[in-house]
Amino acid sequence: MATEIHQHPLSSLSFSPIHPSNPNILLYTPPPPTSSTQLLESPKLIILTTWLGGSTSARIAVYCRGYQTLYPSTPILLIRAVLADITTKSFAAVQRQLEPARDYLLSVFPSSPSSSPLPPTNEERSEPADGALLHIFSHGGCNSALQLSRLLRSSIPTILSPNTIASSFAIPLTGLILDSCPGSSSFTKAYTAATYSLPATQPINLLGQTLLFPLIGALSSLQAIGVVSSVSDLRRELNDLATFGRVPRLYLHSSGDEVVGVEDVMAHAEEIMRKGVSVRREVWSRAAHCALPVEDPERYWRVVGEFVAGAGGGYGGRGRQKREARL
């Protein structure tokens, strides 16, 4: 078993699978802090749900390494997505895959409430040191996060009265980061996103692009008639207060993204802001999909640190202030 962990692509950053049944759910446990360690206001846990196309271990490691540097005493739960999770697998199958993640989260937050009269307000939210930071990448990460949210809610017994709704995310969240998402149901953008999953070598890449065209077309048709879940459904569930409550949000995206349009992210952010959620939106000018640190790593991690530090205060308490910056 030790050999398998050592050979994992992210083992150099001390990540290892939390259960042999799913090598795509990994955990980083930090070493004990030393007296010389300078600690920022840190989340109790960081949860990363990664994207699909092009999410190589090397690219994912950029974010893992960044968080390890920013919050050296914070564990990181990494959930990787695969193409089948959003194309051929049912939600039930994806949720079964996520059971090791659920079990770990419930061990870290054993006393999380199972129900509440209303979704939590900014004032009722946990401080950073008491809650988890959830960082979602693209639609693959959105799907993983939403299925994890459903699984957690179904796993915690609730006794609901007529005036009680199932609680939002079943563990305390201090902040929610949506990175390069959510986009639209555009066929062109869906096809472009799918091509990122193809090997770069030829002629395999060209053959894959040819085969993907009818596949994405068929999937788009099934989504349009409601047979399978669509990006529109995903956008709607992300902004349902029963999913994540009124936790502050940070939207990170780029004008250079060929998969997710600026206007789609902007509309989603404005919709949740109208529901009383604190929103900060940062737009890069040239970065490709899920590659914002490539354009400006210093700005990227500065913004993340500022967001986490300010999340406990809700950016003004009532959750109505929007912070936006552009290059």
N, C-alpha and C positions, 0 to 999 in steps of 0.2 A: 504493500500500500504506500509506503514511504517513497518508493521509486516512482509510482504513478504521480504523486503530488509533485515531486521534484521535476518531473518532465512536463508539467503543465506549463503552457506558454506564459502565464502570468506569475509563475512561481518565483521569478527573480524579484518581484515586488511583494513576496510573502503572501500571495493569494493562494488558496487551495479550496477545492470543492467541499461544501459542507456535508454532502452525502454522496455516496458512490452512484446513486440512482440517477443523478443529474449533474454532469460535469459543467453545465452552464450556469450554475448557482455557486458563487464563490465568496469566501469570506477572508477579509484581512483583519487580523487581530494585532493591534499595535503593541510594541514593547512598553513596559512600565515607564512613565515619564521620569526623567532625571531632574535633579535640582536646577540644572542649567536650562531646561526646556522652557521656552517662552510660549505660553499658551494663550491663544485668542479665545474669545467667547465661542465655545465649540458645541456643536450638536452632540447628543449622546450617541447617535449613529448616523451614518450617511448611507443612503440607499441609491444605487445607480441602476437604472434600467436602460439598456443600450439599444442602439438602432440596428437595422438589418444590413443593407447593402454596404459593403466596405468596412464593416466593423471588425477589423482585424485586431488581434491582440495588441499589436504595436500601437494602433490608434487609440484603443481603449486605455492602454497604459498611460497615455498622455494625461487623461483625466484622473486616473488612479494616483499617479505620481503627484499631480497638482494638489489633490486633496490630502495626500499624506504629508506634503510639505506645509500646507495651510493649517491642517488640524492633526498634528502628529500623534495625539492621544486618542483619536476617534476611530472606532472600528468602521469598516466599509463592507457593506453587503452588495455584491455585484450580481446582477441578473442579466444574462445575455439572451438575446432573441435570435431565433433562426427563421428562415423564410416560411417554413411549414406552419409556424405558429399563427400566421395571419392568412394563409392560403388554404391549407388542407386540414388542419386540426380544429376540432370543435373547441368551444370555450371550456367545456368540461375537461377535455384532455389537457389543455394548457394549464388549467387550475390544478390538476393532479400533479403536473410537473413542478408546480410552485409550492407544493406542500412542505418541502424542506425549508424553504424561505419563511413560510408562515410559522412553522414550528419554532424557528430561530427567533423571529420577531416577538412571538408570544412569550418566549423565555426572557427576552430583554425587557419587555414591557408587560409583566404578568398582571398588573393591576389596572389595565386599561378599562375604562367603563364600556359597557356593552350597549347602552342606550342612553339617550338624552332627550329632553323635551324639544330641543331645537338644535340645528347644526351649531357647533361652537362659534362664539364670537371671537374677535381679536383679543378682548380682555380675558377670556376664559382659556386661551391657548397656552401651551407650555412655553416656558423660556427655552432658549436654545439648548442649555445643558440638560434639559429634561425630555426633549423630544428628538425626533429624527428629521433629517433633511432629505427630502425626496427629489432626486434629479433625474428627469425623464428626457430621453433623447429620441426625437423623431417618432414616427408612427409605430415602429416596432416596440420602442420603449413605452409608448402610451398604452399599447395593448397589454404589455406585461403588467404595468402599474394598475390598469383597470381590472384585470383578472385577479391580481393579488388583492385589490381592494374588495372585490366580490367574495373571494375565498375567505378573507379575514372576517368579513361580516357574517358569512354563513357558518363560520367555525366557532363563533362566540354566542352562547345561548342568550337570547333576549326575551324579555317579557314585556310586551308592548301594550299600552293602553290606547284607547281611541285618540288621545291627544299626544301620543308619543311616536316619533319616527325612529327608524334604525339610525344609529349614530353614523357620522361620516367616518373616514378612514379609521379603522379600529385600533390604531396605536396613535399616540400623540405626535403630531407633526409640528415642527417649528417653521417650516417653509417649504415651498414647492417651486422647483425650477423646471421650466419647459424650454428645452434647448432644441432649436430647429424644428419646432412644431407648435400647433398643429396646422396642417395644410388643408387642401381641398380634395374633392373627388375627381379632379381633372385627370383624364386618361393620359395625357402627355406627361404630367408630373408623376403619375403612378408608374408609367412605363420607364421613365428616367430613373426613378428610385429603384425599380427592380433590376435594371441593368447594372447597378452598383454591386449587386450580389454575384455577378458573373466573374469567372477567372479572367485575368488580363491577357492571358496567352491566346494567340491565334492558331488555328481557326476556331477554337472553342468559343471565344468571345463572340465572334460574328454569328456562329450557329446558334448560340444562346439568345442573342438579340432577335434572330429570326423566329425562334420558337416562342419567345416571350410575348411577341406582338399579339398572336391570337389568344394566348393564355390570359394576358391582362385584359384584352377585349372581352373575353367571356366572363371574367371575374367582375369587370365593371358593369356588364349587363345584369348579372345576378344581383349585384349591389343595388342597381337602379330599380329593380322590381321587388326588392326587399327579401330575397331568398337568403342572402348572407349579409352580415354586418358591413356597413360602409364607413368611410371616413366621416361622413356627416353624423352617423351614429356615435362615432368616437368623440367628435367635437362636442356633441350634445352631452354625453356622459361626463366628460371632463369638466363641464361647467354646471353640472347638477350639484347643488350644495350637499346632497346626500353622499356624494363621492369623496370629496376632500374638505368639505366645510368651508369656512371663511379664512383658511390659512393664507397668509400673504404669498404672492406669486412674483416670480421673476421670469420674464420672457426674454430669451436670448435668440436672436436670429439675424439673417444677413440678406442684403439686397442682391448679393451674388449667388444666392442659393437657387439652383435650378429645380429643386424638388418642392420646396415650400415657399410660397410667395409672401412678401412682406404684408400685403393687404389682408391675407388670410389670417396671419398671426395677429395683426392689429385688430381685426374685427372680433376675434376670439377674446383678446385681452379687454376690449371695451365692453363686451357683453358681460363678462364676469365682474368687471368693475362696477357696472350698474347694479349688481347684486350686493354691493357693499364690501367687496374684497379689495384689499390693498394690492396695487399692481405697479411693478417697475418694469419698463421695457427698454432693452438695449439693442440697437440695430448696428450691425457691422456693414461695411460697404462692399467688400470684395470676397469675403470668405465663402468657401464652398459648403455644401451640406455637412453638418456635424463636424466642422473643422474651424470653428471660430478662433480657438487659441493659435492657430497657424498664422492668422493675420495680426493678432496683437495679444500675445499671452499675458503681458503685464496688465493690460486693461481687463482681460477676461477674469483673472483671479482676483483683481482688486474689486471688481463688481460683485463677484460671488461673496467675498469677505464682507463687503459693505452690506449686502443683502442679509446675510446670516446675522450680523451684528444688529441690524435694524429690525429684523423680523419679530423679535420679542415685543417691540413697541408698536408693531402694526403700521409703521409709517404714518403715524398721526392718530392712532387709536381707533378711529371709526372705519378705517379701510377704504377711504375714498380718494386718497391722493395718488396720482400717477406720476412716476418719475420716468422720464424718457430722455435718452441721449443718442446722438448719432455722430458718426465720424464724417 
